[in-house]
């Protein structure tokens, strides 16, 4: 009787052990899966003044386009592939997209040639409609973009509001909106008729609510902070680090309109404290032949941060594990 009981107990322990091992193995597979980040800049293999756009791909295949701006060559850009959602931080032309190149590498890295005008539409709306992708927005932007998407032949239901503290789910990715300290006036070029003319004549822009950034939580456990255009803000510590625990950050470093290299380095070193950072929005020719140029803002930023800084070289995919460490392409 005792022997029989012992055998049952041993078998049960073995089953528990196998179940625990299977759970551990599954978790290992999930956390080992990489998030892929591909910059879509104006010149292949370089980091140029107007480069903003990134595609972030979850291990489950969900693909999210962030701030298409001027360097995605419209909805037919072959680099896009399938897009499940489009994120827009704010409506300034270099993020929303008022113009774009006619072909790859048009102009020079220092002075890209943006010869195709898309106003009063926008690169963002045209891409979202063509890809039948959800368009995630904060502030008062959704009401305006619902009309724009509908006018462009898209489904207005795909426009989704994500205000501060809210989240949206796209495939295996949770998208949260976080504050940014910047302006968010819509240029009258994106409007039509008497309203556009009146604003233009008065030197005014249209109010569409506050700008923002995003925190993306991927299915492998990686949490990524996308700063948008911003200055220093306490939420980068209180919300981005303490609440969401971002391990990887994309920070704008251009100065004048956003944090410069010194301010952005402070945000990374003392506030967000990610495991790694990708520079963005440098507003300069930061590389030549794919190599970081000395004396640039980007070089100053790299020298000031205490974690690895990765260059967003256009078309070169970087892979990141659950802890924000680059495993390929950096």
C-alpha positions as CSV (number, residue, x, y, z in Angstrom):
1,X,0.0,0.0,0.0
2,X,2.8,2.4,1.0
3,X,4.8,1.3,-2.0
4,X,1.9,2.0,-4.3
5,X,1.3,5.4,-2.8
6,X,5.0,6.2,-3.2
7,X,4.9,5.2,-6.9
8,X,1.9,7.5,-7.4
9,X,3.6,10.4,-5.7
10,X,6.8,9.9,-7.7
11,X,4.8,9.8,-10.9
12,X,2.9,12.9,-10.0
13,X,6.1,14.7,-9.2
14,X,7.5,13.6,-12.5
15,X,4.4,15.0,-14.3
16,X,4.7,18.3,-12.5
17,X,8.4,18.5,-13.4
18,X,7.7,17.8,-17.1
19,X,4.9,20.4,-17.1
20,X,7.2,23.0,-15.5
21,X,9.9,22.2,-18.0
22,X,7.5,22.5,-20.9
23,X,6.3,25.9,-19.5
24,X,10.0,27.0,-19.1
25,X,10.8,25.8,-22.7
26,X,7.8,27.7,-24.1
27,X,8.8,30.9,-22.2
28,X,12.3,30.5,-23.5
29,X,11.0,30.3,-27.1
30,X,8.8,33.4,-26.6
31,X,11.5,35.5,-25.0
32,X,14.1,34.5,-27.6
33,X,12.0,35.6,-30.5
34,X,13.2,38.9,-31.8
35,X,11.5,42.2,-32.5
36,X,12.7,43.6,-35.8
37,X,13.1,47.3,-36.4
38,X,13.7,48.7,-39.9
39,X,14.4,52.4,-40.6
40,X,12.9,53.8,-43.8
41,X,15.1,56.8,-44.5
42,X,15.8,58.9,-47.6
43,X,19.1,57.2,-48.6
44,X,19.9,53.5,-48.4
45,X,22.4,52.6,-45.6
46,X,22.6,56.1,-44.2
47,X,21.1,58.3,-41.4
48,X,20.0,61.5,-43.0
49,X,18.3,64.8,-41.9
50,X,14.6,63.9,-42.4
51,X,14.8,60.2,-41.4
52,X,11.9,59.5,-38.9
53,X,10.1,56.4,-40.2
54,X,10.5,53.0,-38.6
55,X,8.8,49.7,-39.2
56,X,8.5,47.7,-35.9
57,X,7.7,44.0,-36.4
58,X,6.5,41.7,-33.7
59,X,7.6,38.0,-33.6
60,X,4.1,37.1,-34.6
61,X,4.4,39.1,-37.8
62,X,2.5,42.2,-36.8
63,X,4.0,45.2,-38.6
64,X,3.6,48.8,-37.3
65,X,4.8,51.9,-39.2
66,X,5.8,54.8,-37.0
67,X,5.8,58.4,-38.3
68,X,6.0,57.9,-42.1
69,X,7.0,61.5,-42.7
70,X,8.8,62.4,-46.0
71,X,11.1,59.5,-46.5
72,X,8.6,56.7,-47.2
73,X,8.0,57.0,-50.9
74,X,4.2,56.8,-50.8
75,X,2.0,53.8,-50.3
76,X,3.8,52.0,-53.2
77,X,7.2,52.1,-51.5
78,X,8.4,48.5,-51.9
79,X,10.0,48.7,-48.5
80,X,6.7,48.8,-46.7
81,X,5.3,45.4,-47.3
82,X,2.2,44.5,-45.2
83,X,1.4,47.2,-42.6
84,X,-1.1,46.4,-39.8
85,X,-1.1,49.8,-38.1
86,X,0.3,53.3,-38.6
87,X,1.3,55.5,-35.6
88,X,1.5,59.2,-35.9
89,X,3.1,61.2,-33.0
90,X,2.0,64.7,-34.3
91,X,0.9,66.5,-37.5
92,X,4.0,68.5,-38.4
93,X,4.9,67.9,-42.1
94,X,8.1,66.0,-41.4
95,X,6.1,63.4,-39.5
96,X,2.7,63.5,-41.2
97,X,4.2,63.7,-44.6
98,X,3.6,66.7,-46.9
99,X,6.1,65.6,-49.6
100,X,8.2,62.6,-50.5
101,X,10.9,61.5,-52.9
102,X,10.1,60.4,-56.4
103,X,12.6,57.6,-56.3
104,X,15.1,55.9,-54.0
105,X,18.1,58.0,-52.9
106,X,16.8,61.2,-54.8
107,X,19.1,64.1,-54.0
108,X,21.8,63.6,-51.4
109,X,21.8,62.5,-47.8
110,X,22.6,66.0,-46.8
111,X,19.9,67.5,-49.0
112,X,17.2,64.9,-50.0
113,X,15.0,65.8,-53.0
114,X,11.4,65.7,-52.0
115,X,9.7,66.5,-55.3
116,X,6.3,64.8,-54.9
117,X,3.7,66.8,-53.0
118,X,0.8,65.0,-51.4
119,X,-1.1,67.8,-49.8
120,X,-3.9,68.4,-49.0
121,X,-3.7,64.7,-48.3
122,X,-0.7,63.3,-46.5
123,X,1.7,60.4,-46.8
124,X,0.4,59.0,-43.5
125,X,-3.3,58.8,-44.7
126,X,-2.4,57.6,-48.2
127,X,-0.3,54.7,-46.7
128,X,-3.0,53.8,-44.1
129,X,-5.7,53.7,-46.7
130,X,-3.7,51.7,-49.3
131,X,-2.6,49.2,-46.7
132,X,-6.0,49.1,-45.0
133,X,-4.1,49.6,-41.8
134,X,-5.4,51.0,-38.5
135,X,-4.3,54.6,-37.9
136,X,-3.6,55.2,-34.2
137,X,-3.7,58.8,-33.0
138,X,-3.9,60.9,-29.8
139,X,-5.3,64.3,-28.9
140,X,-8.0,65.7,-31.1
141,X,-6.5,64.2,-34.2
142,X,-8.9,61.3,-34.9
143,X,-11.9,63.5,-35.8
144,X,-9.8,65.2,-38.5
145,X,-8.2,62.0,-39.8
146,X,-11.5,60.1,-39.9
147,X,-12.7,62.6,-42.5
148,X,-9.4,62.5,-44.4
149,X,-9.4,58.7,-44.5
150,X,-13.0,58.5,-45.6
151,X,-12.3,61.2,-48.4
152,X,-9.4,59.1,-49.6
153,X,-11.6,56.0,-50.0
154,X,-10.6,54.3,-46.8
155,X,-12.7,52.9,-43.9
156,X,-13.1,55.6,-41.3
157,X,-13.5,52.9,-38.6
158,X,-9.8,52.1,-38.9
159,X,-9.0,55.4,-37.3
160,X,-8.6,54.8,-33.5
161,X,-8.1,57.2,-30.6
162,X,-5.4,56.4,-28.1
163,X,-5.2,59.1,-25.5
164,X,-2.7,59.3,-22.6
165,X,-3.1,56.3,-20.3
166,X,-5.1,54.4,-22.9
167,X,-3.9,51.3,-24.9
168,X,-4.7,49.7,-28.2
169,X,-4.0,46.1,-29.2
170,X,-2.6,45.3,-32.7
171,X,-1.8,41.6,-33.1
172,X,0.6,40.7,-30.3
173,X,1.5,44.4,-29.7
174,X,0.0,46.6,-27.0
175,X,0.3,50.3,-28.0
176,X,0.1,52.9,-25.2
177,X,0.1,56.7,-25.6
178,X,2.4,58.8,-23.5
179,X,2.9,62.6,-23.3
180,X,5.4,64.6,-25.3
181,X,6.3,68.3,-24.8
182,X,6.1,69.9,-28.2
183,X,3.6,71.8,-30.5
184,X,1.1,70.2,-32.8
185,X,-0.3,72.8,-35.2
186,X,-1.7,71.5,-38.5
187,X,-0.3,73.4,-41.5
188,X,-3.2,74.9,-43.7
189,X,-1.6,73.1,-46.6
190,X,-3.3,69.9,-45.3
191,X,-6.7,71.7,-45.4
192,X,-8.9,73.0,-48.2
193,X,-11.2,75.9,-49.1
194,X,-11.9,79.1,-47.3
195,X,-10.9,77.7,-43.9
196,X,-7.4,76.9,-45.2
197,X,-7.1,80.3,-46.9
198,X,-8.2,82.1,-43.7
199,X,-5.6,80.3,-41.5
200,X,-2.9,80.8,-44.1
201,X,-3.6,84.5,-44.4
202,X,-3.5,84.9,-40.6
203,X,-0.3,82.9,-40.2
204,X,-2.2,80.3,-38.0
205,X,-2.3,76.5,-37.8
206,X,-5.3,74.3,-36.9
207,X,-5.6,72.9,-33.4
208,X,-5.6,69.1,-33.2
209,X,-4.8,68.6,-29.5
210,X,-1.5,67.7,-27.9
211,X,1.4,65.8,-29.5
212,X,2.5,62.5,-28.0
213,X,4.8,59.5,-28.0
214,X,4.1,55.8,-27.6
215,X,5.2,52.8,-25.6
216,X,4.9,49.5,-27.5
217,X,4.9,46.2,-25.6
218,X,5.7,43.2,-27.8
219,X,4.8,39.6,-27.5
220,X,8.4,38.5,-26.6
221,X,8.3,40.9,-23.6
222,X,10.3,43.8,-25.1
223,X,9.0,47.3,-24.2
224,X,10.0,50.1,-26.6
225,X,9.6,53.9,-26.0
226,X,9.0,56.0,-29.1
227,X,9.5,59.6,-27.9
228,X,8.0,61.6,-30.8
229,X,9.2,65.2,-30.8
230,X,9.6,66.2,-27.2
231,X,11.7,68.1,-24.7
232,X,12.4,66.8,-21.2
233,X,9.3,65.8,-19.3
234,X,8.8,64.1,-16.0
235,X,6.7,61.4,-17.5
236,X,9.8,60.0,-19.1
237,X,10.8,58.8,-15.6
238,X,7.4,58.4,-13.9
239,X,5.5,56.8,-16.7
240,X,7.9,55.4,-19.3
241,X,10.5,54.0,-16.9
242,X,8.6,53.4,-13.6
243,X,5.3,52.2,-15.0
244,X,6.1,50.7,-18.4
245,X,9.7,49.7,-17.8
246,X,11.0,50.4,-21.4
247,X,14.1,48.5,-22.2
248,X,14.7,50.1,-25.7
249,X,14.1,53.7,-26.6
250,X,13.9,55.7,-29.8
251,X,14.7,59.4,-28.9
252,X,14.8,62.5,-31.0
253,X,18.1,64.3,-30.7
254,X,18.0,67.2,-33.2
255,X,17.9,70.2,-30.8
256,X,16.1,73.5,-31.6
257,X,12.7,71.7,-32.1
258,X,13.3,68.7,-29.7
259,X,15.8,67.5,-27.2
260,X,19.3,68.0,-28.4
261,X,22.1,65.4,-27.8
262,X,22.9,66.6,-24.3
263,X,19.2,66.8,-23.2
264,X,18.4,63.5,-24.9
265,X,21.4,61.8,-23.2
266,X,20.2,63.0,-19.8
267,X,16.7,61.6,-20.6
268,X,18.3,58.2,-21.4
269,X,20.9,58.1,-18.6
270,X,18.8,59.5,-15.7
271,X,15.2,59.1,-16.6
272,X,14.2,56.3,-19.0
273,X,17.4,54.2,-18.4
274,X,16.8,51.7,-21.2
275,X,19.2,48.9,-22.1
276,X,19.8,50.5,-25.5
277,X,18.8,53.5,-27.5
278,X,18.2,54.3,-31.2
279,X,18.9,57.9,-32.3
280,X,16.3,59.6,-34.3
281,X,15.4,63.0,-35.8
282,X,19.0,64.3,-35.8
283,X,18.3,66.9,-38.6
284,X,21.8,66.4,-40.0
285,X,23.8,64.2,-42.3
286,X,24.9,61.9,-39.5
287,X,26.6,59.2,-41.6
288,X,28.5,58.7,-44.8
289,X,29.0,55.3,-46.3
290,X,27.1,54.0,-43.2
291,X,29.8,55.3,-40.8
292,X,29.0,57.9,-38.1
293,X,30.5,61.3,-38.9
294,X,32.6,62.9,-36.2
295,X,31.5,66.3,-34.9
296,X,27.8,65.6,-35.5
297,X,25.0,65.8,-32.9
298,X,24.6,62.1,-33.3
299,X,28.3,61.5,-32.4
300,X,27.9,63.8,-29.4
301,X,24.9,61.8,-28.3
302,X,26.6,58.5,-28.7
303,X,29.5,59.8,-26.6
304,X,27.2,61.0,-23.8
305,X,24.9,58.0,-23.3
306,X,25.9,55.2,-20.9
307,X,24.1,52.4,-22.9
308,X,24.7,51.2,-26.5
309,X,23.4,53.6,-29.1
310,X,22.3,52.2,-32.5
311,X,22.2,54.1,-35.7
312,X,19.0,53.8,-37.8
313,X,20.6,53.1,-41.1
314,X,17.9,53.1,-43.8
315,X,16.9,49.7,-44.9
316,X,19.0,47.8,-42.4
317,X,16.9,45.7,-40.1
318,X,17.9,45.5,-36.4
319,X,16.8,42.6,-34.2
320,X,16.2,43.0,-30.4
321,X,15.6,40.5,-27.7
322,X,13.2,40.8,-24.7
323,X,15.8,42.8,-22.7
324,X,16.4,45.4,-25.4
325,X,19.8,43.9,-26.6
326,X,20.5,44.0,-30.2
327,X,21.0,40.4,-31.5
328,X,21.6,41.2,-35.2
329,X,21.9,44.2,-37.7
330,X,23.4,46.8,-35.3
